[in-house]
């Protein structure tokens, strides 16, 4: 149960030291498991980094895991219960809010608003991460009321307690909830073969949730050796006389405040578990900036009020652009020059923004114009996929009037299994002759064209009309019942998709994209279909026996569509990485362009949390409930 900390500022070689140690252990003739615990978004790069080491052609003793994947390794293989995804948890909340809305006070009116379920799920995630249950909330409410705090704050937490209690009852014994599986995983970790005699490295974390801390404590008690790397300035710590010392009074706005807080939490946890760490490893030399002394000075002095000016020596350049378009143009031309004249590879360059949304379309346009291969490290929404348009418009048409604009959106999805020319002829007929909602509802063949001077083949138009509306009428027959079950809703939608042969059409589009050398588009179609079938299966699982108006299930599915994103994998290795500073993890790069680095844009504006204000969180903390999140935590991360 040996434990050792690795301390150092950015670029001092913490990850490199972990990598060297685990590769050395990998090559040794030993039998114990090796575990490299990193954040979810860092697992791919860590796997690549290990395989890039000399003499490593593969491995079977090493597991590169995130906390979520570790939980699956410990308990996921041994349970027959279904696992709830984030969208599945949203479906559960939709159902529970529909059931308990009349019990709520503060959130009763807003519970039906768009976006409320997402905020509620985020809060539940925070509660689960803080290992907070309904009983903890009940004690907090009692404290708030006994201390005479505002009744509104207590009422908010009472609503949250109602929702959390209902959620816990719903998933208990039925589903594996990723947010509630830590306790079971901790129990399994004590005797699991993976951890017996294992060596553990923990790297890349600035902080841990309470549930993750408890899991880490169990791991430290179980494995033979633990190394924990933390990015902080060793000078801010106390003594190093055989055991790490706690820092003195800490400024919450200090550059390393988050990791200092994490270190304090880990030391407190080890004291509770009666674990004594070894002397820490102190890394002070910034190897990352060995060829860029100015950057080393900036890293060390940027937030120091009495910094010493130095000459930039061409290593740092500040550029003022007239607008964002000019800024991206400059970046594209600079990258072109660096790769052409200075021998840099595209993979040596990164573009980083505080908020990528404003730059995304400009990067696509100008990097394509300059023939620059790039990877946009951003979750791409699939809400504009033609399949999402098809399902959304079909549900609106089945539950409401046949509005001409909605029908045209349905037609333009190009997934109806009807020849494009026939659909164009139908659309032209509708536009030229002003086909109305009443006409679409009519059971009689259309005869709106002038028989004396016909402009359209009305027989073909009516044939196409019947082809595209017959699946809608079948769907409408099921959904217009006063109430339906979730299973009936899903089956009706699946029958609608099967009638239109949507799967076959998407398969043809995938083959066409592959043949055209566009793997991104092929993957987009493939992921959409996998996502849609998965969501419908989960909807049937979570809401199968639940009975409600069809509009409720349509709202749940529409909400799921808004969360639909494309999981991207870099198609090649040699390309420019473009990402947001809070999301992307950059490998070893030689040139970085920080775009939008102005006072109002860098860092970006803080997100708001409308369910609990900072005052609510402060009062809860006084009542013994310390919740993560809030303005103070967001500020410390910036």
N, C-alpha and C positions, 0 to 999 in steps of 0.2 A: 504493500500500500504506500510505496514511496511517491511523494508529490514534489514537483519542482516547477517554479514559475520561470518564465522567460520574459524579461522586460526590455523594452527598447522603443525608441521613437520610430517614426516612419522610415523605412528603407534601411534599417540597421541589420536586417537578415534574420528576423524571427522565423518567417516561413521557411527560408532556406535552411535554417538550423533544424527545424522539424523534419524537413524533407531529407536532409542528409542522414539524420538519425533513423528514420523509418526505412530508408533505402538500405542503410547498413544492416539494420535488423532483418530486412527482407532477404539479404544475401547470406546472412548467417545460417548455420545449420541448426535451427531451433524449431520448436513445434508450436509455441504460443501464438495466439492471434495478435494481429496488429490492427489498430483502429485509429483512423484519422478523422476526427470530428470537426466539421466545418459548416458554415452556413449553407443553406440549400442552393443558393445561386453560385456557390464556389465549388461545388462537387465536380462539375465537368472540367474546369480548369485544373483542379487538383489531380484528377485522373490523368489528364494530358501531361502534367508536370512530372508525375511519377514515371510514366512510360517514356518520357524524354530523357530520363537519367541513364547514364552509361551503364551497360550491363543488365538493365532491366528490360526483358522482352515480354514479360507477363508476370502475373502473380495470382496466388490463391489464398495466401494467409492474410493479405491486407484487405481491409474493408474501409472504403472512403464513404462516410455517412454524414447525413444531416440528422438532427434530432428526430425528425419525422420518419426518416428511413430506418433509424436505429430502433424506434418503437415498433416498426413493422417487422424488423428482424427478430425482435424479442417476443412479440405476441401475435403479430399479424398472420403468421403462417399457421397458428394453432387455434384459430377461432373460425367458427362457421357463420358468425354474424356478419351481415353486410356492413360495408364501410361507407360512411357518409362523406361525400365530397362537400366543398364549400357551397356549391349550388344545392346539394341535397339538404344542407343545414338551412339554407334560405327557404327552401320549400317547407321544411318543418316550421320555421318561424311564420311563414305566411299562414299555414294551417292554424298554429297556436294563436296568432293574433286574431284570426277570424273567430276562434272559439272563446277567447278570454277578453275580447275587446270591451264587453260591458262591465268587466271587473276593474278596468283601468280608470284612472282619474286624470292625471296630467297628460298622458299620452293617448287617451282614447280617440281624440279627434284626429291626431296626426298619424295614428297607426295605419290608416288606409292610404296615406300619401305615398307617392312615388319616392323611392329612396330611403324610406323609413326602415324597411327590413334590412337594408345594407348597413345602416347605422346601428341597428339593434344587434346584428350579427357581430359587428366590430366590437361593440361593448361586451357581448358575451365572450368573445375571444379574449378580451382583456381580463375578464373575470376568471375564465378558466386558466389563463396564463399566470394569474396571480394566485391560483389555487384557492379561489373564493367560491363558496357554495351558498345555497339559500340560507343555511344557518348563520353564516357569517353576516349576510345582509340583514337578517332579523336582529342580530345583536347590534349592528350599526344603526338600524332604525330606532331601536330602544334607546341607544345612547343619544341619538340626535334629539329625540323627543324629551328625554330626561334633562338634557342640557339646555332645553328651551330654544333650539335653533329653529330657523324658519320652517314652517310647516310644508312649504313647497318642496324643499330639499328632501324632507322625509317622505313626502308623497311620491316624489320621483323614484326614490329607492324602493318604495313599497311596490310600485308598478314593475320595476325591474325584478324584484323578488318574485312577483307573481309569474312573470315571463320565464325566469330562470328555473323556478320550481316546475312549471309545466313542461319546459324543455327537458329537464332531467328525468321526469317521469316518462316522457314520451320515448326517449332513446334507451332507457334502462332495459337491459335484457333483449333488446331488439337490434340495435345497431352498434357499430364501433365508431365512436365519434373521435376524430383526431385530436380534439381539444380536451377530451376526457380520458384518453388512454394512457397518460403519463403514469398514473397511479398503478395501473395494471402492469405497465412496462417496468416500473421500479421493482415491483414484487418479483417479476420474472427475471430481472437482471441479477438478483442475488444468487441464483443457481444456474443461470444459463451457461451452456458450454462455450459460447462465443467469448465470454468475458473471463473465464477461468484462466488465470496466468497470463492474461493479455497485457499488452502495452498500449497506452492511450496517449494520443497527442490531440490537443484542443487548440485551434488556431482560427483567427479571422473574426472573432466575436468582440463587439464593443460592449455588449450587455446580454443578460439572460433574463427570461421571465422567471417567476417564482417556481413554476413547474419544471422548467429546464434546470434551475439551480438544484432543486431536490433530486432530479435525475442525475445531475453531475455528482452530487454528494454520494449517491448510491454507487455510481461508477468508480469514484475514487476509493470507496471502501472495498470494491470487488476486484478490480484489476491489480496487477502487480506493480505497475508504475504509471504515473500520470504526469504529463508535461503540459502546462497551460501557458500559451503565449498571449501577452497583453500589450497593446500599443499604448505606451505611456512614457513619460519622461522619468527615468530613474531618480533624477535629482529631486523630484517632488515627494519621493518616499522618505521614510524615516531611516532607520538603521539597517545595516546588512551584516549582522554579526551571527550568522548561522540560521537565521529565520527572517522572513520578510517583515518589515515593520509597517504599521499603518501610517498613512500620511497624516499630517497635522490638520489644522483647520483648512477646509477646502473651499475655494471660491466656486460657486455653482456655474459661473461663466468661464471657468478655466478651460483651456483648450482640451485638456485630457480629463475633464470632470466625469464624463460617462464611464470611461474605463477605470478611473480611480474609484468611483462608486462601485463598479463591478468587483474590483479587487477587494474593497472593504467587505462586500457581501460574501465573497469567497473565503476570506480569512475568518469572518464570523461563523460561516458554515463549518469550516474545518475545526474551529474551536468547539462548536456544539457536538461534532462527531468525534472529538478527541483525536484529530489527525494533525500531525506535525510536519510541515513542509521542510524540504531540504533547502540549503542555501540557494538562492535564485541565481539564474544566469543573467548577467547584465551586459547588454549589447549597446555600445555607445558610438561606434563608428558607422557613419551613414554610407554603406557600400553602394546603395542605389545611386548616389550622387557623386561617385568617385570621379567621374569625368565632367561634372557640372557643379563646381564649388559654389556658384552663385545660388543654385537651387537649394543646396544644403543650407546656405545662409538664410534663404527665404523661409524654408521649412522650420528653421529653428527660431527665427526672429519675427515672423510675420505678425504675430499677436503680442509682440513685446513692445511696450510703449517707448523704451529707450534703445531701440535698435540702432546699430551702426551702419551708415550707408556704405555700400560697396559698388564697384563698377560692374555693370552687367556682363561685359565682355562678350556680347552677342548671344548669351545663353537665354536671356529673357527679352521679349520684345512686346511692347504695348502698342496696339493699333487702334485708331479711332475710325470707325466706319459711319457713313451717313445713315445707313439703315441696315436691317437684318439681311436684306438681299445682297448689299455690297459686302457685308461681313462674310457671308458664305462664299461669294465669288472669290474674295481674297483667300479664303481657306483652300478652296479647290485649286486655285492657281499655285498656291504655295506648295501643296502636296504634290502637284504635278512637277514642279521644279525640284523638290527634294528627291523624288524618286528618279527623275531623269538626270539631274546634274550631280547629286551627292551620293548616289548609290544606295539610298534607303529602300527597304521593302515596305509595301503597304502595311504589313502587319506590325511594323515598327512605329506606326502613327495612330493616334487616337484623337477624336474630336469629342469634347465634353461640354454639355450644357447644363444649366440649372434646371430648366424646363424645356424638354425636347419638343413639345407639341408645336411651338411656334417656329421651329427650325426644320421640322421633318420634311415638309413639302419642298422647301428650298434646297435641302441637302439632296433629296431625290433628283430634283431637276438639274442642279449644277454639277453634281458628281457624275451623273449620267452623261451630261454634255461633255465633260472632260475625260470620259472613259475611265473613271476611278472605281475600282471594285470596293464596295463597302458593305458592312453589316450593321443594320440599325437595331441596336439592342433595346428594343421596346416591344411590349406586348401589343400585338396588332389586333384591333377589334374585328370580329367577324360579323358585326351587325349589318354590314352592307353586302354580305354574301347573298347571291340570288336566292339561295335556299331559305335564308332568314326572311327575305322579302316575301317569298312565296308563302311560307307558313303564317307570317304575321298578317298579310293581306287576306289569306284564306280564312283565318279565324275572324277577322273583322267583317268579312262578307257573310260568313256563316251566322254570325251573331247580330248582324245589323242589316241595313238596307244595302242594295247593290249600287253604291255610289260610283259614278263613272270613273272618277279619279282613282278610286281603290281598285276597280276592275282593271284599269290600265296598268297599275303597279303589279297586279297579279299576272297579267299577260306578259309584261316586260321582264319577268323573272327568267324567261327562256328555259324553264324546267317543266313545261307542261306536256312534253312529248309530242308536240304538234310542230309541223314544218314552219320555219320562220316566215316564209312568204305568205302562208295562210294567215298567220297572226298579224302580219303587217296589213294584209287586206282587210281583216276584221277591224283593226285599229283605225285605218283610214275611213272605213265605212262609218264607224261610230263618230269620228270627228267631223266628217263631211255632212252627215245627216243629223247630228245632234242627238244621238241615242241617249235616253234618260234612264234614271233608275227604274221608272215604271216600265220602260221597254225591256229592261233586263229581267224584271220579274214576270213579264208576260209569258204565257205558255204557248202563244201563237207564233208561227214563223214570222220573221220580220219581212215587211214589204214596204219599206220607207223610200226606196229608190223610185225615181220617175220612170214608169213603164214605157213612156214614149221615148225617152232618151236615157236608157240605163247606163250607169257608170260602173256598176259593180255586178259581179256574179252572185246574186243573192242566195242561190242554192248553196254555193260554196261557203258563203259567209255564215249562213244558218247552220251548216254542217260543223264548221269550226266553233261556232258559238255553243252548240250542243256538246261538242267534245270537251270544252274547257269548263262548262258549267255543270255537267252531270256529276262530277265528283264533289262539287260544292253543294249541290242539292242533297246528296247523300250525307255529307258532313253536317249540313244544316238540320236534317231530319233528327239527328241524334242530339245535337247541341241545343236545339230550341226547346227541349223538355224543361220542365220547371226546375228540376235538379237532376244531376247525373253523378255517378261515382267517378273517382279519379281514374279507375281502370277503364271504365266505359269511354271516358274522354280520350285516353291514350289510344285505345283500340280504334276509335273512330278516326283519329288523326293518322294512325299507322295505315289504316285501310285507304284513306285519302292519298297518302304518299305512294302506296302500292298501286293504286288505280292509275296514277299519273306516271308510274315507272320512274320515279325520281332517282332511285339508286342506280338504275341502268343508265340514265342520262348523265349522272355525275361520273360514273365509271368511264363513259365515253369522253367526257371532258378531261378527266385525269390522263387518259391515254393520249389525247390530243396535246395536252400540255407537256407530257414527257417527250413526245415525238418532236415538239417544237423547241426542246431544250430549255423549258421553263419549269424546273423542279419546284420552285416556290409556289407557283399557281397550282400545280398538281397536289402539293402538300396542303394547300389551302382548301381545296375541294375535299380531299381525303379526311382532313381533320374536322371539317364541318360535319360530314356525314357521321363520323365516329362520335363526335360531340352530341349531335342531335339524337342518335339512337341511344346513347348513354343517358342523356337527360330524360328521354321518354321512359326508359327502363327505371330510372331512379324516381321519376314522378309516380309511376305505377307502384313502386315499392313503398314510397312514403305516403302517398295519398290514395292508394288503391281502393280502400274501403270507404274513404271519406266521401260524404255526399254534400254537394253544394251546387249552386248555379254554375253553368258552364263558363260564365264570364269570370268567375273566380279562378278557375284553372287556366283560362286564357291569360289572365293577369299574371299568374305565377310563371307561365311559360314565357311571356313577354319580358318579365323581369329577368328571367334566366338569359334571354337573348342579349340583354344589355350588358351582361357579365361575360359574354362569350369572347374569348381571345385566342389568338393563334400562337401556339408554342413554337418558337423559332430556334433552329440550330444553324450555326454558320455553315453555309454550303462548301466553303473553301477556307484554307488557313491564311492565305496571303491576301488580306483585305483590310481596309481602314475600319477601325471600330468606332462607331458613333453611338454615344449613349448619354444618359443622364447621370449626374454625379452621385445621386443617392441610390442608383440601381446597379450600374455597371461595375464590374470588378475587372480592372485592367491588368493584363499580364505585363511582362517586361517590355516597355516601350521606350523609344528614344526621343520622340517629339509628340507633344500634346498641344492642341489648340483649345483654349477655354473661350467659348463663345458666349455672348450675352453677359459678360462680366462687368455689370454696372451695379450701382448701389441698390437699385430697385429690383434687379433681376437675379442677383447672386448674393445670398441665397434667395430662393423663390419664396413667395408668400406662404405663411403658415396655414395649414388646413384647419377648418373649424370643426368642432364637435358639438352638434346641436342638442344631443341627448343630455349631456352633463356639462355644465359650465365649470370653469376653474374654481369658482366659489363653492360649487357642489363638491368637487374633489377635495378642496381644502377642509370643508366641514366634515366630510367622510373620514379624512385622515385624523382629525381631532377625535373622531368617534371610534378610532381603532381600525379603520379600513383604508389601507394604502393602495390606491389604484394606479396602475401605470398610465402613461399618456398625459394629456394636458399641455398647457402652454409652456410651463417650466421645462418639461422634458423635451418638447420640440425646440425650444430655444437652445438648450444645452447641446442638441445634436447639430445645431447650425453654427 
